[in-house]
């Protein structure tokens, strides 16, 4: 349970008698999914056309602020892109600003790099491959665009690469995104579709980079890497700016309400993004297990026994409130 959130099979093992359905707050996935557009049956029967994939890239470029569609490569989730991106520079020293999403370290090691976890941005300057998540998962730490561009310039001068995972930037401080700057080189930005749009099972993600880099990544992925249904849904959602703006306001409101609920129960929030909240408490294990027994799954971490991440409950707010009250009464 400490590796990744979202595994209800493992939750069942830990809490076999928990009431169903599960209220899974262990991920940072939007509980309000983008409404699926009607999909013709032919989209499942035919291989996707290249022109459809370019329309998806154009929609992503518009939504993320990239120079144009040539700076975007689509993939079946960002997970598959991690080792491919790590292979863009010769094997050397990879530094990951930590603690953060654990898969970056694993993917860099798979690509043959010597991987180290580093505690601050300055420590990334010595790397050949520098990796950070912005805003960070799980604590929501944000790094400024100016700082990232300075780091990228330094890496560019020595043939290095900066990888910025902006998986939660759709609901984060978008002015700090470096998507508009990728054509300058030495920057690869990863964007997750499924988290903000609440469609993680669709498996869609993007790498944004200078045109020669995206061409190289496309060649590695090969034809038909993204399914026809994912292309259709992704194109519609990324083009729907009105829905995106309304959802950002909704998530901010719900995050504030969750902060208030947690604070009332003696759990002040230390960080996070509008899609998840981060807190630290000496009673983290107690809270994790008490809510698990009530069918509510939180995210806890091997690196810090006092840390918890709590996703937005969506329609399960009353259930979460009742469970928190029961836990507070039991420990007081």
C-alpha positions, 0 to 999 in steps of 0.5 A: 500500500505504500508504493502507489495509490488507487489499488483497491485489491490491496485495500481489500487485503488490508481491510477485508471487512470494510463496507463497500463501495470504497471511497478511494481518496488515495489518488489525486484523480478528479472525482468529477469526470469529464462527460464522455462525448458520443463515440461512433462504433467505427472508432473501435473497429478501425485503427486511428488515422494520423490526422486524428492524432495531430488534431489531438496534439493541437488540442493539447498544445492549445490547452497546455500553452505549447508553441504548436502541435509539433511540440507535443507527442501523445502516449498511452499515459505518461508512465510509458514515456518515463524511460523513453525520456530518460534515454534521451541523454547518455547514461550518467547521473540522474537527480530526482528532487525528492520526496516525490513520485517514485516512478521517476527514480525507477524509470531513470535507473531502467535507462541506465542512469545512476540515480540519486534523490536530492533535497533542493533545486540547487542540487539538480544543477550537477545532474546530467538528467534532472527530474522534478514534479511541479507542483510536487506530488505529494506535498504540492511544493511549487517551483517557479518558472524562472527557477526552472528556466535558469536550471534548463539553461545551465543543463543545456550548456553541458548537454543535460536535460530537465524533465518537469512532470506537470501532472497536477498543473492543470489545477495548479499554478499554471503561470509556473508551467514551462510548456511555453518554453520547450522549443528552447531545448533541454526541457521535456514536460510531462502532462497527465490527461487522466488526473484533471479530467478524471479519466485515468482509465483512458490512459492518455498522456503527453510529452512536450519538448522541442520538435527534434525531441518529440519526433524522436519520441514518436519514432520510439512509440511507433504507430497507433500508440494511442487508441482511437477512443482516447484520441476522440475523448482527449481532443474533445476535453482538451478543446473544452476550455469552458469546462476546464475553467469551471472545473478549476473553480469547482476544485478550488472550492472543494479543496477549501471545504476539505481543508476545513473538514480536516482542520475541525478534526484536528488535522491541519493541512500542510500543502497539496494541490486543488486535487489533493491535500497533504498533511502530517500527523503523529496519528497518521497510521491510526487515521489510515487504519480507522478510515480503511475499516470504514471503506475510505482509502487514504494514501500513506508513505513509506518515507514518512510515517506521519504523512498522508495524502487525501483526495477530494471526496466528491459526493462522499463528503458526508461519509468522510465527515462521519468517519473522521468524527468517529476516529476523533471520538475514538482517539480523544 
